[in-house]
């Protein structure tokens, strides 16, 4: 392995990933790879209608099929008090439809059988008689007075879910009124889907003899699942074990608890057998957590010379049939109030209203720390529109409004305390790498020749690492995270965490942190996650929180170990404890050159020769409650050429300069950025979970919901600046989502920039060739 | 993606004196098939509708071949059938009767990783690992046919395999690196 020779300088090195050795040989253990004795299979009957009353469900024919073991309906669950389950957003969601269905592909019945194929036979044999009802797919129409009420189960007879606002409404209004210039634009962030390559699934294994439930499940947050299951299913928590095996990508899709999991648990308890349920790709895209569907109106006020005076945002959020977003409790719109971005705005106001429609439930955060992508896209788009209005270069407008480096820690107009940043440095580096001035000259020339070329900038700021317990909880659970270290007598280390990786490389980066802190090599640290019986309690992996929370816990836990180790070292070195110091990966006696012990020597002594009176052993647990969030940032610059004949946009170049604070493994950081940029590219140019007016989902597989291939995906050119977080023990900030958050605006800004001389000011994503082609025709442009 | 014909390469590694493996027989099974997987012959009875990928995964226990989309879009289920890359989620097991199959489990030989496997590791060509077996199998067949490919040719060759994590750059680098190493041998 490419481990440096001196173990204590392991931090910041591109250590090859420890987890890869099993994945490259097909030895990963993903959910569907697991097979238990006497395991049965489950498949779900789903609604073909987006809104319909259920007149009857006939299950006899299905039950008569040889090999079908059980058919479960909403009525069966009602008897158990499980027909509905709470969502993480404080709403409730039908597990299996009772009385009516509210979106196409909603779960209606569960069929359990001896084989996968027989379960599907059973699904086809269940007869459901539906009476179609009027469908609402547009959230604005959902709020009109004559709209049909979708959620008859609620006391409030309206499709309005909640209103949330932040900032100073009056002062913002006043500032806008006094501004030289005000721009206003409707900006839609379309409905998209995380679509990890591995679909969701579970095996519920209820042991009738021991009374214990083991749930193997594709979960980004296994401990939270255990507690929620205990609360919802009224099972004693110590009798539940949640195991999250290798996960084939999550991106936020594997945070929520889905109806299929509850059905599999019920089926396993009924049958006394393990029950496996793995969704199809269609089920994944049409019924599990979507993201965005934010309909935003932005207003920016400014002086003539380009100093922003106020920001006002009004948003309508479409949550589908149930509010199944996964936000911290106090934040129904997530951390959308980061919408002031990288800028020093004197005043701002944002409000969000949420609505029900006959679409799949959710509103989760897809590769994004709770609605931060929406916020970042909004402000970075708005800054370009303002630049266009004022006739100021978009880079220059950003420069004039950036929070200056000396103002950190910075308190934003909407209440966040930014930890650290140097925005102008990242912008300058990105512009230099791409050759901005030269590109602007080229653009001018091309325009004269009638060619369409655009340059787009996005200087994003994220807010990640949720979060401090005084503000952040999910369903009451504080959002700390944890690390447990067990040092074996030979100095090898087992490290366990409350997070669960889905490709982020925790088995390597956490090992690097522990190795760095304890002066051992990366190979000497084995990282384990995903089993609630063995891992310390934690809130899981999403919102770029692993490094800010569990990574910090790893460092703090190792330091706790080192403190005890120092006492043992003093005993071994026959020195006073205060004279023993940790230097370059070993304990030395101050002022006595050559007198030292290594960490493994100390570990051995902890079990074989502990100091008199000291508790033997060398283990520790650390629960890390972050003092603040972290604020990664960066600048992306994109260059596009547009084909006038086809409307096809070609990304010619894309430069990304990210700053995620201290870098633990640069290879992994770059990989995360490559992936995030590719997902941002897909959202900008090809993806939307679309519905027709009858609520039919038009994006139900990968031939309709497009994933970019190696051919379309641009080549990414990356660099970074390093501005450590002042409050994280290693100065790290988190990086998994930055590129997905920051890049959509860069792509769209580039396309709009290419067309701005025609008067085009905004185009909603996805920017398909058809959309561009129509715009070009409207402006009389042909090849 | 252009159709690739090329020579039929020996898909399966040869091993001395292969043994016949017994496979559990389903009561509803109706067709007897014989296949050689990773150099080892198997005989089994399968239902006509059993998909090749589930035959490999559920009946032979070769779970390295994954199912990601069910519609031949993502390529996570790519295997080599008589040396040609095939998406095994949309092919019936009975159609593979008599075929030689190579799966990701058959790439490493005698405990030594294939240069492609090593290169994916070295170049950080994987993150969650779910697409990796399919990527490796497609790349394996491609390099057999085109041992000195350009970057563009690699991208076209891999365009039937989707990855959600890496953005492909490091996968392309890995295939280039493996090509160089294999050429140097």
Interface residues (C-beta under 8 A of the other chain):
Chain A: X14 X16 X17 X19 X20 X21 X22 X23 X24 X25 X26 X27 X28 X29 X30 X32 X33 X35 X67 X115 X116 X117 X195 X196 X197 X198 X199 X246 X247 X248 X249 X251 X280 X281 X282 X502 X503 X504 X505 X667 X668 X670 X671 X672 X674 X675 X677 X678 X679 X701 X702 X703 X707 X709 X710 X711 X713 X715 X716
Chain B: X26 X28 X47 X49 X50 X54 X57 X58 X61 X62 X63 X64 X65 X66 X67 X68 X69 X70 X71 X73 X74 X76 X103 X104 X105 X107 X108 X113 X117 X120 X121 X122 X124 X126 X127 X128 X129 X130 X131 X132 X133 X136 X154 X155 X156 X158 X159 X160 X161 X162 X163 X164 X165 X166 X167 X168 X169 X170 X171 X172
